[in-house]
Amino acid sequence: MLFLRILIFVVPVLIIFPSYAKDDNNRLSLGVGQFNFMEDGTGPHNITSEVFNIEIHSGKKMFNLIKPFAGFMGTTENAYYAYGGFGIDGYYGKRKNWILTPAVACGYYKDGHEIKAGNPLEFYIGIDLFYRFTNNARLGFGIFHISNADSGYRNPGSETLILKYQIPLKKWGSHS
């Protein structure tokens, strides 16, 4: 059932946003995966759940290297996380079509029925691996850790594994 809901959301997005823009444009990232897949935390709050994820990545670089992004993730167990941060795209392969993107962020976390984070302020550190198609759309997966860095009354942390599809957004006002 979750897959059907995601499909109903993703198909219109793929139709609305053309995926033929240059790689330096903003990107919309859609993802699904497993939250807390390493089952961190103490029972009964150490369960895993499905997660959906949406992010907006800026095409503009800061210091000619770092790209800002903002995102939101929600789980089927009612945990939510809104965050913002920075990532660095590293291009690999003969045609530079493999992209490795380490990222850091911080944001607001609301506990659900699974892991209890110990603090609403949570930090994010992760890495994505993508294959970039000729139309500059990207398909890959990401893994990230969310933690309060011992700033709360507990710090169980959690790991998330997500399959992601990134759609380059055509620049507003361009006619290409």
C-alpha positions in Angstrom: 0.0 0.0 0.0 2.9 2.4 0.8 4.3 1.7 -2.7 1.0 2.7 -4.3 0.8 6.0 -2.4 4.4 6.8 -3.3 3.7 6.0 -7.0 0.6 8.2 -7.0 2.9 11.0 -5.7 6.0 10.4 -7.9 4.3 10.0 -11.4 2.8 13.5 -11.4 6.1 15.0 -10.2 7.9 13.3 -13.1 5.4 14.7 -15.5 5.4 18.2 -14.1 9.2 18.6 -13.7 11.2 18.0 -16.9 14.4 16.1 -16.4 16.6 17.6 -19.1 18.2 20.5 -17.3 21.9 21.0 -16.8 23.6 19.5 -13.7 24.1 22.9 -12.2 20.4 23.4 -11.8 18.4 22.8 -8.6 17.2 19.2 -8.1 14.2 17.6 -6.5 15.0 14.4 -4.7 12.4 11.8 -3.9 13.2 8.7 -1.8 11.8 5.7 0.0 13.6 3.4 2.4 14.1 2.0 5.8 14.4 4.1 9.0 16.4 2.8 11.9 17.5 -0.2 9.9 20.2 -1.1 12.5 17.5 -1.1 15.2 19.2 1.4 17.5 17.6 2.4 20.8 16.1 0.5 23.6 12.9 -1.6 23.4 10.1 -1.2 22.7 11.4 1.8 20.7 14.1 0.1 18.6 11.9 -1.0 15.7 12.4 -0.2 12.0 9.8 1.5 9.8 9.4 2.6 6.2 10.5 6.2 5.4 9.7 8.6 2.6 12.0 11.5 1.9 11.9 14.7 -0.2 14.7 17.1 -0.6 15.5 20.3 -2.7 19.2 20.6 -3.6 20.5 24.0 -4.8 22.5 24.1 -8.0 24.5 27.1 -6.8 27.8 26.4 -5.1 29.2 28.2 -2.1 32.9 28.6 -2.2 32.8 26.9 -5.6 32.3 23.5 -3.8 29.5 23.2 -1.3 25.8 23.0 -2.3 23.0 23.7 0.2 19.9 21.5 0.5 16.8 21.2 2.6 14.7 18.1 3.3 11.9 16.4 5.1 11.4 12.8 6.0 8.6 11.0 7.6 8.1 7.4 8.7 5.2 5.0 8.8 5.5 5.1 12.7 4.9 8.9 12.8 8.4 10.2 13.2 9.3 13.4 11.3 12.5 15.2 10.6 12.9 18.6 8.8 16.5 19.6 8.1 18.9 21.7 6.1 22.5 21.4 5.4 25.3 21.2 2.8 26.7 18.6 0.5 29.7 18.2 -1.9 29.2 16.4 -5.2 32.2 14.3 -6.3 32.1 13.1 -9.9 33.7 9.8 -10.9 34.1 7.6 -13.9 35.1 8.1 -17.5 32.1 10.2 -18.2 31.7 11.7 -14.7 28.4 9.9 -14.4 29.0 8.4 -10.9 28.4 10.9 -8.1 29.4 10.5 -4.5 27.9 13.2 -2.2 28.8 13.4 1.5 26.5 15.7 3.4 25.9 17.2 6.8 22.8 18.9 8.2 20.8 19.7 11.3 17.1 20.0 11.9 14.0 19.4 14.0 13.0 15.8 14.8 9.7 14.7 16.2 9.6 11.3 17.9 7.3 8.7 16.5 6.4 5.2 17.8 9.9 3.9 17.1 13.2 5.4 18.3 13.1 8.1 21.0 15.8 10.6 20.1 16.2 12.4 23.4 16.2 15.9 21.8 14.3 17.7 19.0 17.6 19.1 17.7 19.2 16.4 15.6 22.3 16.3 13.4 22.6 14.4 10.1 25.6 13.0 8.5 25.4 10.9 5.4 26.5 9.9 1.9 24.7 9.3 -1.4 25.9 7.3 -4.4 24.2 8.2 -7.7 24.3 7.2 -11.3 23.7 10.3 -13.5 21.8 9.7 -16.7 22.4 11.7 -19.9 19.3 13.8 -19.0 21.0 14.6 -15.7 18.5 12.7 -13.6 20.1 10.7 -10.9 19.3 7.3 -9.4 21.0 6.0 -6.4 20.9 5.3 -2.7 21.9 7.1 0.5 22.7 6.1 4.0 22.7 8.6 6.9 22.9 8.8 10.6 20.8 11.0 12.8 22.0 11.9 16.3 21.7 14.6 18.8 25.5 14.5 19.5 24.9 13.9 23.2 23.0 17.1 23.6 19.8 15.4 25.0 18.9 13.2 27.9 19.7 10.2 25.7 21.4 9.7 22.3 20.4 6.4 20.6 21.0 7.7 17.1 19.5 6.0 14.0 20.6 4.9 10.6 18.4 5.3 7.4 18.9 3.6 4.1 17.0 5.3 1.2 16.6 4.7 -2.6 16.6 8.1 -4.2 15.6 9.6 -7.6 16.7 13.2 -8.3 15.1 15.3 -10.9 16.9 18.4 -12.3 14.6 21.3 -12.3 14.5 23.6 -15.3 15.6 27.1 -14.4 12.7 29.5 -14.2 12.5 31.8 -17.2 14.9 29.7 -19.4 13.6 28.5 -22.7 15.9 25.5 -23.4 
